[in-house]
Amino acid sequence: MAMVTEVFTPAMFRAMAAKGYTQEDLCLRVGWSRRKIVDNFTMELAAAIEFLLDTPAKELWNFRKGELRALQAGRREFNRMLCSREVIAWARRFPVRELESRGLIASAAGMGAIGHNAASATTACNSHAQRYESGLVPREVMKFMGVASIAGWQKAYAIAQDTLNPHAYSAWLRVGELQVSRPPADFEIDRGCIARNLAFLRNNAVPYRAGLRRVFVDTLRKCDVAVLQVPAFLAAPAPRAACFWKGARPVLQLPTGTASDGDFMESAYGAMGHILYNRKRLSCLVTADKVISSDPARGVAAMHIAENLLLTEAEECEIICCGRFEEPRCIEYFSRAFHVRPGIIVTRLQAQRKIPAISPLNAFKIAV
């Protein structure tokens, strides 16, 4: 047991600020509660925190001379964790090859030995399997993800856990997180202004063709929303949209590539609904078949409001009451009457199973 009397020292707060972490962020990414960190501080935990903050433990805390040997033992325990079967199996499920090709984690040539495996540094990089077993790849993956344990990954990326490929989805989110800096001071977004701009885009989006995505992104950026367009990994398709917060800055993350105008706007408006109508800073993922929110009840409410921004229930009911869904002129009429893109009407009617998924009306869906 370490003899540290103060865990959250001024030096630790400076290191956390450099990484853009709050106390809550650090506890999530370590995988422990704040109380557990303070009450059960060990040298292995010190090694995990120095790994997470990329700052030597001796700079974070004042150790007595005799405790430095215990610190070395704590680092060896942390390194042994990186070489455990559980962590190796966890790391293998990430799109490691693509992360290496994008320069997000070190390649085989750039990996150095760790801890008790230092003697086998040369052979560790000789094969794909040895790089995992030696702990080199797990270490790089944890470093990229900004976590110090599997539990920390599960807590920090809780919204990705209920997807078909949580590893690829969380890595996709992490790529976006690394592109957004935490504001130097908290600020309040003007939710009313953002809502008015979203309503304006809905009512005036009909003339835009290929430029719709660009106009949408530029408009939100002018409202202090960080909008990211991040390529998907080959290992798994990216979510249609995601939202999270970096401090007080809301972030909307979209995959690159084309999408139909209906899918694009429904997904983007769904994610923006979480930003606009939840005072808590909630995260969400919009996938092809569901919406995953860090607060399911609030997520449903946000999605309902976002859908109404695109096509109100009254407008949808009026279209359904018309009943002539297979006629293009019907779609064109309501598009003009409600100032909404025809692709959105088709997408909504297909979600209601009023129009089959394969239909000539899909021609109204413009790729943006």
Solvent accessible surface area in square Angstrom, and as a share of the most:
residue,aa,sasa,rsa
1,M,169,0.75
2,A,11,0.09
3,M,107,0.48
4,V,28,0.16
5,T,141,0.82
6,E,94,0.42
7,V,9,0.05
8,F,13,0.05
9,T,18,0.11
10,P,85,0.54
11,A,23,0.18
12,M,0,0.00
13,F,84,0.35
14,R,161,0.59
15,A,12,0.09
16,M,3,0.01
17,A,75,0.58
18,A,93,0.72
19,K,88,0.37
20,G,13,0.12
21,Y,25,0.09
22,T,58,0.34
23,Q,55,0.24
24,E,126,0.57
25,D,34,0.17
26,L,0,0.00
27,C,13,0.08
28,L,64,0.32
29,R,22,0.08
30,V,6,0.03
31,G,9,0.09
32,W,72,0.25
33,S,63,0.41
34,R,117,0.43
35,R,186,0.68
36,K,92,0.39
37,I,0,0.00
38,V,62,0.36
39,D,84,0.44
40,N,64,0.33
41,F,10,0.04
42,T,45,0.26
43,M,13,0.06
44,E,72,0.32
45,L,8,0.04
46,A,0,0.00
47,A,3,0.02
48,A,10,0.08
49,I,0,0.00
50,E,25,0.11
51,F,27,0.11
52,L,9,0.05
53,L,5,0.02
54,D,101,0.52
55,T,27,0.16
56,P,65,0.41
57,A,0,0.00
58,K,120,0.51
59,E,110,0.49
60,L,4,0.02
61,W,6,0.02
62,N,151,0.78
63,F,32,0.13
64,R,156,0.57
65,K,182,0.77
66,G,66,0.63
67,E,20,0.09
68,L,68,0.34
69,R,204,0.75
70,A,44,0.34
71,L,2,0.01
72,Q,86,0.38
73,A,39,0.30
74,G,4,0.04
75,R,55,0.20
76,R,104,0.38
77,E,74,0.33
78,F,9,0.04
79,N,14,0.07
80,R,110,0.40
81,M,49,0.22
82,L,0,0.00
83,C,26,0.16
84,S,40,0.26
85,R,219,0.80
86,E,121,0.54
87,V,4,0.02
88,I,21,0.11
89,A,58,0.45
90,W,13,0.04
91,A,0,0.00
92,R,108,0.39
93,R,143,0.52
94,F,10,0.04
95,P,11,0.07
96,V,6,0.04
97,R,150,0.55
98,E,32,0.14
99,L,0,0.00
100,E,30,0.14
101,S,94,0.60
102,R,83,0.30
103,G,63,0.61
104,L,57,0.28
105,I,9,0.05
106,A,32,0.25
107,S,53,0.34
108,A,32,0.25
109,A,104,0.80
110,G,56,0.54
111,M,16,0.07
112,G,52,0.50
113,A,38,0.29
114,I,12,0.06
115,G,39,0.37
116,H,86,0.38
117,N,29,0.15
118,A,60,0.47
119,A,111,0.86
120,S,46,0.29
121,A,40,0.31
122,T,111,0.65
123,T,66,0.38
124,A,4,0.03
125,C,38,0.23
126,N,106,0.54
127,S,45,0.29
128,H,68,0.30
129,A,45,0.35
130,Q,71,0.32
131,R,8,0.03
132,Y,6,0.02
133,E,102,0.46
134,S,10,0.07
135,G,0,0.00
136,L,5,0.03
137,V,0,0.00
138,P,0,0.00
139,R,72,0.26
140,E,30,0.13
141,V,0,0.00
142,M,0,0.00
143,K,120,0.51
144,F,12,0.05
145,M,0,0.00
146,G,5,0.05
147,V,0,0.00
148,A,3,0.02
149,S,25,0.16
150,I,25,0.13
151,A,44,0.34
152,G,0,0.00
153,W,8,0.03
154,Q,87,0.38
155,K,94,0.40
156,A,28,0.21
157,Y,4,0.02
158,A,59,0.46
159,I,17,0.08
160,A,0,0.00
161,Q,62,0.28
162,D,91,0.47
163,T,17,0.10
164,L,181,0.90
165,N,35,0.18
166,P,17,0.10
167,H,8,0.04
168,A,2,0.02
169,Y,22,0.09
170,S,0,0.00
171,A,0,0.00
172,W,2,0.01
173,L,8,0.04
174,R,21,0.08
175,V,13,0.07
176,G,0,0.00
177,E,24,0.11
178,L,94,0.47
179,Q,105,0.46
180,V,11,0.06
181,S,81,0.52
182,R,78,0.28
183,P,12,0.08
184,P,146,0.92
185,A,71,0.55
186,D,107,0.56
187,F,63,0.26
188,E,139,0.62
189,I,14,0.07
190,D,85,0.44
191,R,36,0.13
192,G,33,0.31
193,C,39,0.23
194,I,1,0.00
195,A,22,0.17
196,R,156,0.57
197,N,40,0.20
198,L,1,0.00
199,A,34,0.26
200,F,120,0.50
201,L,3,0.02
202,R,17,0.06
203,N,63,0.32
204,N,57,0.29
205,A,1,0.00
206,V,58,0.33
207,P,104,0.65
208,Y,75,0.29
209,R,156,0.57
210,A,85,0.66
211,G,19,0.18
212,L,1,0.00
213,R,29,0.11
214,R,148,0.54
215,V,25,0.14
216,F,0,0.00
217,V,4,0.02
218,D,57,0.30
219,T,24,0.14
220,L,0,0.00
221,R,121,0.44
222,K,169,0.72
223,C,15,0.09
224,D,84,0.43
225,V,4,0.02
226,A,20,0.15
227,V,3,0.02
228,L,20,0.10
229,Q,68,0.30
230,V,0,0.00
231,P,65,0.41
232,A,40,0.31
233,F,9,0.04
234,L,169,0.84
235,A,62,0.48
236,A,10,0.08
237,P,105,0.66
238,A,21,0.16
239,P,1,0.01
240,R,95,0.35
241,A,0,0.00
242,A,0,0.00
243,C,0,0.00
244,F,16,0.07
245,W,36,0.13
246,K,36,0.15
247,G,10,0.10
248,A,2,0.02
249,R,61,0.22
250,P,0,0.00
251,V,0,0.00
252,L,0,0.00
253,Q,0,0.00
254,L,2,0.01
255,P,28,0.18
256,T,63,0.37
257,G,52,0.50
258,T,111,0.65
259,A,37,0.28
260,S,23,0.15
261,D,0,0.00
262,G,0,0.00
263,D,34,0.18
264,F,11,0.04
265,M,1,0.00
266,E,38,0.17
267,S,5,0.03
268,A,0,0.00
269,Y,1,0.00
270,G,0,0.00
271,A,0,0.00
272,M,0,0.00
273,G,1,0.01
274,H,0,0.00
275,I,0,0.00
276,L,6,0.03
277,Y,91,0.35
278,N,4,0.02
279,R,180,0.66
280,K,105,0.44
281,R,119,0.43
282,L,9,0.05
283,S,28,0.18
284,C,0,0.00
285,L,0,0.00
286,V,10,0.06
287,T,15,0.09
288,A,78,0.61
289,D,120,0.62
290,K,85,0.36
291,V,52,0.30
292,I,18,0.09
293,S,16,0.10
294,S,61,0.40
295,D,29,0.15
296,P,99,0.62
297,A,80,0.62
298,R,97,0.35
299,G,3,0.03
300,V,110,0.63
301,A,54,0.42
302,A,1,0.01
303,M,31,0.14
304,H,85,0.38
305,I,62,0.32
306,A,1,0.01
307,E,65,0.29
308,N,45,0.23
309,L,34,0.17
310,L,1,0.01
311,L,3,0.01
312,T,50,0.29
313,E,101,0.45
314,A,77,0.59
315,E,30,0.14
316,E,21,0.09
317,C,77,0.46
318,E,93,0.42
319,I,1,0.00
320,I,45,0.23
321,C,113,0.68
322,C,49,0.29
323,G,42,0.41
324,R,123,0.45
325,F,29,0.12
326,E,102,0.46
327,E,54,0.24
328,P,71,0.44
329,R,158,0.58
330,C,12,0.07
331,I,0,0.00
332,E,72,0.32
333,Y,122,0.46
334,F,12,0.05
335,S,6,0.04
336,R,160,0.58
337,A,50,0.39
338,F,29,0.12
339,H,106,0.47
340,V,0,0.00
341,R,3,0.01
342,P,23,0.14
343,G,0,0.00
344,I,2,0.01
345,I,0,0.00
346,V,0,0.00
347,T,18,0.11
348,R,20,0.07
349,L,3,0.01
350,Q,30,0.14
351,A,80,0.62
352,Q,80,0.36
353,R,218,0.79
354,K,84,0.36
355,I,4,0.02
356,P,76,0.48
357,A,83,0.64
358,I,162,0.82
359,S,10,0.06
360,P,116,0.73
361,L,4,0.02
362,N,49,0.25
363,A,92,0.71
364,F,35,0.15
365,K,51,0.22
366,I,38,0.19
367,A,62,0.48
368,V,12,0.07
